[in-house]
Amino acid sequence: MLDLIPHDSLSEELLQFRSSIRRFVERELIPLEHAVGANGMLPPDQAAILRERAKKAGFWLMDVPEEFGGQGLPLLALAVFWEEVGRSTVASWVRDHGLFGPTVGPILLGLNEAQRENYLYPVLDGTKRSCFAQTEPDAGSDPSMMRTRAVRTASGYRITGVKRYITRAAVADFAVVMAVTDPEKGARGGISCFIVDIGAPGVKLASSEKTLMGDSPCEISFEDVEIPLANLVGEEGQGFALAQGYINYGRVRQGAHACGAAERCLALTAEYAHQRKTFGEVLAARQGVQWMIADAFTELYCTRLLVYDAARKTDAGREARMETFMIKTFGVEAGFRIIDTCMQLHGGMGLTEDTPIERFWRDLRSYRITEGPTEVLRTTLARQILKHYS
């Protein structure tokens, strides 16, 4: 059997970790794929059982530092973890609803101690949930167009504006909100990060919009919401830098998920190609099909190298922003192409829910937009390359 892991790219310890996660995915997640509803969620009773099994297996708070009771895995180990979990269509639920522990992220982990007492620790013990609010109706891929304002007051800030497509907003107790504090500086030091309680006066959850992935992100409006100075995260003007750290982390996760989903679909397709006959010959014997599979395998291999490289550089404290751009512009798009190819080779069966391919197809299609549209990142990447060589 071909080994999709590049030679010497992972330590023996990480290879063993990968095997243990794969066993858990094969035994616990994949058998439950039929139980995932149209909203991408498992029934509450099954979800509770699965969480307990994850805890018992030792897969809990993987990305939370040891000082906060987690395992504090480096990004490379997390990439391996996300990749293996990504082999199941339950992965989208895992990401947004905490099969392996509450969703935390770099921003919450970077709070000061007083803020941790009010927000991080309650999230870790399951008594509070959070959401991340940056996208706006007129500022999705271009944060410089952000209109949500935070105006300094005698006791803190007054926030006014609207955020859109906010995942987990409907179940969140508080939001990590990006808002403009200096319009003249814009994204270059004019955006700040705040914690806003969802129950605060002036905060309203507006319409939710169902997506093709099955989830329903919400719109949040802020109407003269007063928050204390203590709810400013970091320093004023640091918001964009904090958001980029959160998003870069998410791009590595997306690339890893893409690898896992693409590998699963490619394996199913190779098996199908040996069974399916057309015009007296199996698909696997046709050169056109062989070339499609060869190209898909190559793109998967390259994407995995990109993900591991970006994770390693991040773990070493090196700048990896361009690498995360390439994960999106090449890797995520490659993952979608591979799954689309697998759907095509399955014919009509690929369009049905009899295989997990259509679910993977929907999830990976969303990755080309979320965490930064590939077109925008491709342009930014090109500018960086042209600047480097000039």
C-alpha positions in Angstrom: 0.0 0.0 0.0 1.2 3.5 -0.9 2.3 5.6 2.1 0.9 9.1 1.7 3.1 10.5 4.4 6.3 11.9 2.9 9.5 10.1 4.0 10.9 11.4 7.3 8.3 14.2 7.4 7.0 13.0 10.8 8.7 11.6 13.8 8.0 8.1 15.0 6.0 9.5 17.9 3.8 11.5 15.5 3.3 8.5 13.3 2.1 6.5 16.3 -0.1 9.4 17.3 -1.5 9.5 13.7 -2.3 5.7 13.9 -4.1 6.1 17.2 -6.3 8.9 15.9 -7.0 7.0 12.7 -8.2 4.0 14.8 -10.5 6.3 16.8 -11.9 7.8 13.6 -12.5 4.4 12.0 -14.2 3.0 15.1 -16.1 5.9 16.4 -16.6 8.7 13.8 -17.1 7.0 10.5 -19.8 4.5 11.8 -21.8 7.6 12.9 -21.8 9.4 9.6 -25.3 8.2 8.7 -26.6 9.8 11.9 -25.4 13.3 11.1 -28.4 15.4 10.3 -28.9 17.9 7.5 -27.5 20.6 9.8 -24.2 18.7 10.1 -24.9 17.9 13.8 -25.2 14.6 15.7 -28.2 13.9 17.9 -27.5 15.2 21.4 -27.4 11.7 23.0 -24.9 10.3 20.5 -22.8 13.5 20.8 -22.6 13.1 24.6 -21.5 9.5 24.3 -18.9 10.4 21.7 -17.4 13.1 23.8 -17.0 10.7 26.7 -15.3 8.2 24.4 -13.0 11.0 23.1 -12.1 11.9 26.7 -11.5 8.3 27.7 -9.2 7.8 24.6 -7.1 10.8 25.7 -8.3 13.1 22.8 -9.3 16.1 24.8 -8.3 19.8 24.8 -5.6 19.0 22.2 -4.8 22.7 21.4 -5.0 24.0 24.9 -1.7 24.6 26.8 -0.9 22.3 29.7 -1.1 25.3 32.1 -4.8 25.5 31.4 -5.4 21.7 31.7 -4.9 20.8 28.0 -2.4 18.8 26.1 -0.7 21.8 24.5 0.1 20.1 21.2 2.3 22.0 18.7 0.7 23.0 15.4 2.3 20.1 13.5 0.8 17.5 15.8 -2.5 19.4 15.6 -2.3 19.3 11.8 -1.8 15.5 11.9 -4.8 15.3 14.3 -7.0 17.5 12.1 -6.1 15.6 9.0 -7.1 12.2 10.5 -10.4 13.7 11.9 -11.0 15.2 8.5 -11.3 11.7 7.0 -14.8 11.6 8.5 -17.8 13.8 7.5 -18.4 14.3 11.2 -15.3 16.6 11.0 -17.4 19.8 10.5 -19.4 19.0 13.7 -16.1 18.2 15.5 -14.7 21.6 14.6 -17.6 23.8 15.6 -19.2 21.9 18.5 -16.4 20.5 20.5 -16.2 16.8 20.3 -12.6 17.0 21.5 -13.2 19.9 23.9 -14.5 23.4 23.7 -13.4 25.7 20.8 -10.8 28.1 22.2 -8.4 29.5 19.7 -5.3 31.7 20.0 -7.1 34.9 21.0 -8.8 33.5 24.1 -5.6 31.8 25.1 -3.8 35.2 24.9 -6.2 37.0 27.3 -4.9 38.6 30.5 -5.6 36.9 33.8 -8.6 38.9 34.7 -10.2 38.2 31.3 -9.3 34.5 31.6 -11.2 34.3 34.8 -14.3 35.7 33.2 -14.1 34.1 29.7 -11.3 31.5 29.1 -11.8 29.4 32.1 -15.6 29.2 31.8 -15.1 28.1 28.2 -12.7 25.4 29.2 -15.0 24.1 31.9 -18.0 24.1 29.5 -20.1 26.8 31.3 -19.6 29.4 28.5 -19.3 29.3 24.7 -17.8 31.9 22.4 -17.9 33.0 18.8 -15.6 35.1 16.6 -17.2 38.1 14.9 -15.2 39.8 12.2 -17.1 39.5 8.9 -19.6 42.2 8.0 -22.1 42.7 5.1 -19.6 45.1 3.4 -16.3 43.8 4.9 -15.8 40.1 4.3 -12.4 39.6 2.6 -11.5 43.2 2.9 -11.2 44.2 6.6 -10.2 47.7 5.7 -13.9 48.3 4.8 -15.0 47.3 8.3 -17.7 49.7 9.6 -18.4 48.5 13.1 -17.1 51.3 15.4 -15.8 51.2 18.9 -15.7 54.8 20.3 -13.8 55.5 23.6 -16.0 56.6 26.5 -15.3 57.6 30.1 -15.6 54.0 31.3 -14.7 51.9 28.2 -16.1 51.7 24.7 -19.4 52.1 22.8 -19.7 49.6 20.0 -22.1 50.1 17.0 -22.3 48.0 13.9 -23.3 44.7 12.3 -21.5 41.4 11.9 -22.6 38.7 9.5 -22.1 34.9 9.0 -21.0 34.4 12.6 -20.6 30.7 13.4 -21.9 29.6 16.8 -23.4 33.0 17.5 -26.8 31.4 18.3 -25.3 29.3 21.2 -22.5 31.7 22.3 -22.4 33.5 25.6 -20.0 36.1 24.3 -18.3 37.2 21.1 -14.7 38.2 20.3 -15.5 41.3 18.2 -13.2 43.2 15.8 -14.1 46.9 15.5 -12.6 50.1 14.1 -11.1 52.4 16.8 -9.2 54.7 14.3 -10.8 55.0 10.9 -7.8 56.9 9.5 -5.4 54.0 10.2 -7.9 51.3 9.1 -6.4 47.8 9.0 -2.9 49.3 9.8 -3.4 49.9 13.5 -7.0 51.1 13.5 -8.8 47.9 14.3 -9.1 46.6 17.9 -10.4 43.4 19.5 -13.1 43.3 22.2 -15.0 40.8 24.2 -18.8 41.5 24.2 -21.3 39.6 26.2 -24.2 38.4 24.0 -26.6 39.3 26.7 -25.4 42.9 27.0 -28.0 45.7 26.3 -27.9 46.6 22.6 -26.7 43.2 21.4 -29.2 41.5 19.1 -29.0 38.2 17.1 -30.6 39.0 13.8 -31.4 36.6 11.0 -29.6 33.3 10.5 -28.9 32.0 7.0 -28.7 28.3 6.2 -25.6 27.3 4.2 -25.1 24.4 1.8 -23.0 22.8 4.6 -26.1 22.7 6.7 -25.2 25.1 9.5 -26.9 28.5 10.1 -24.5 31.3 11.0 -26.1 34.4 12.4 -26.0 38.1 12.0 -25.2 40.1 15.2 -26.1 43.8 15.6 -24.5 46.1 18.1 -26.6 49.2 18.9 -24.6 51.5 21.2 -23.3 48.6 23.3 -21.4 49.8 26.3 -18.5 47.6 27.4 -15.9 48.2 30.1 -12.3 49.1 29.3 -11.3 45.7 30.8 -12.9 44.0 27.8 -10.3 45.4 25.3 -8.1 42.5 24.2 -4.5 43.4 24.0 -3.8 47.0 23.1 -5.9 49.4 21.0 -5.0 48.9 17.3 -3.8 45.3 17.7 -7.1 43.7 16.5 -6.1 43.0 12.9 -2.9 41.3 14.0 -4.8 39.2 16.5 -7.4 38.3 13.9 -4.7 37.3 11.4 -3.2 34.9 14.0 -6.5 33.3 14.5 -7.2 33.0 10.7 -3.7 31.7 9.9 -4.3 29.0 12.5 -7.6 28.2 10.8 -6.0 28.0 7.3 -3.6 25.2 8.5 -6.6 23.4 10.0 -8.5 23.8 6.7 -5.5 22.4 4.7 -5.2 19.5 7.1 -8.9 18.7 6.8 -8.7 18.9 3.1 -5.9 16.3 3.1 -8.0 13.9 5.2 -11.2 14.3 3.2 -9.4 14.0 -0.1 -7.5 10.9 1.0 -10.7 9.2 2.1 -12.5 10.0 -1.1 -9.5 9.0 -3.2 -9.4 5.6 -1.4 -13.2 5.1 -2.0 -12.8 6.0 -5.7 -9.8 3.7 -6.3 -11.9 0.8 -4.8 -14.9 1.8 -6.9 -12.8 2.0 -10.1 -11.7 -1.6 -9.7 -15.4 -2.7 -9.4 -17.3 -0.5 -11.8 -17.5 -1.8 -15.4 -18.5 0.3 -18.4 -18.5 -1.1 -21.9 -17.0 -4.3 -20.7 -14.0 -2.9 -18.9 -13.4 -1.7 -15.3 -12.8 2.0 -14.8 -9.4 1.4 -13.4 -8.2 0.0 -16.7 -9.0 3.2 -18.6 -6.1 5.6 -19.2 -8.3 8.7 -18.7 -9.4 7.5 -15.3 -5.8 6.5 -14.4 -4.5 10.0 -15.2 -7.3 11.6 -13.1 -6.3 9.5 -10.1 -2.6 10.1 -10.6 -3.1 13.8 -10.7 -5.3 13.7 -7.6 -2.7 11.7 -5.7 0.0 14.1 -6.6 -2.0 17.2 -5.5 -2.8 15.5 -2.2 0.9 14.7 -1.6 1.9 18.3 -2.3 -0.8 19.8 -0.1 0.3 17.6 2.8 3.8 18.9 2.4 2.6 22.5 2.4 0.5 21.9 5.6 3.4 20.3 7.5 5.8 23.0 6.4 3.6 25.8 7.5 3.0 24.1 10.8 6.6 23.4 11.5 7.6 27.0 10.8 4.9 28.3 13.1 6.0 26.0 15.8 9.6 27.3 15.4 8.3 30.9 15.8 9.0 31.7 12.2 6.8 33.7 9.9 4.5 31.4 7.8 1.9 33.8 6.5 2.8 33.1 2.8 2.8 29.4 3.4 -0.8 29.6 4.8 -1.7 31.6 1.7 -0.4 28.7 -0.4 -2.3 26.2 1.7 -5.5 28.0 0.6 -4.6 29.0 -3.0 -3.2 25.6 -3.9 -4.0 23.1 -1.1 -7.7 23.8 -0.3 -8.5 24.2 -4.0 -6.6 21.0 -4.7 -8.6 19.2 -2.0 -11.9 20.4 -3.6 -10.7 19.3 -7.1 -9.8 15.9 -5.8 -13.2 15.4 -4.2 -14.9 16.8 -7.3 -13.0 14.3 -9.4 -14.0 11.5 -7.1 -17.6 12.5 -7.4 -17.3 12.6 -11.2 -15.8 9.1 -11.3 -18.6 7.7 -9.1 -21.2 9.0 -11.5 -24.7 9.3 -10.2 -23.8 7.5 -7.0 -21.4 10.3 -6.2 -24.4 12.7 -6.0 -26.2 10.6 -3.5 -25.9 10.3 0.3 -24.9 6.6 -0.1 -21.3 7.7 -0.1 -19.7 10.5 2.0 -18.4 12.2 -1.1 -21.2 14.7 -1.5 -20.9 15.8 2.1 -17.1 16.3 1.7 -17.8 18.2 -1.5 -20.0 20.7 0.3 -17.6 21.2 3.2 -14.5 21.6 1.0 -16.4 24.0 -1.3 -16.9 26.3 1.7 -13.2 26.3 2.5 -12.5 28.2 -0.8 -14.4 31.1 0.8 -14.0 30.9 4.6 -10.8 31.9 6.3 -10.0 34.2 3.3 -11.3 33.7 -0.3 -8.6 32.1 -2.4 -8.8 34.9 -5.0 -7.9 37.5 -2.4 -5.1 35.4 -0.9 -3.7 34.7 -4.4 -3.5 38.4 -5.1 -1.8 39.1 -1.7 0.6 36.2 -2.3 1.5 37.6 -5.7 2.3 41.0 -4.3 4.6 39.4 -1.7 6.4 37.5 -4.4 6.8 40.5 -6.6 8.0 42.5 -3.7 10.5 39.8 -2.8 12.1 39.5 -6.2 12.2 43.3 -6.9 
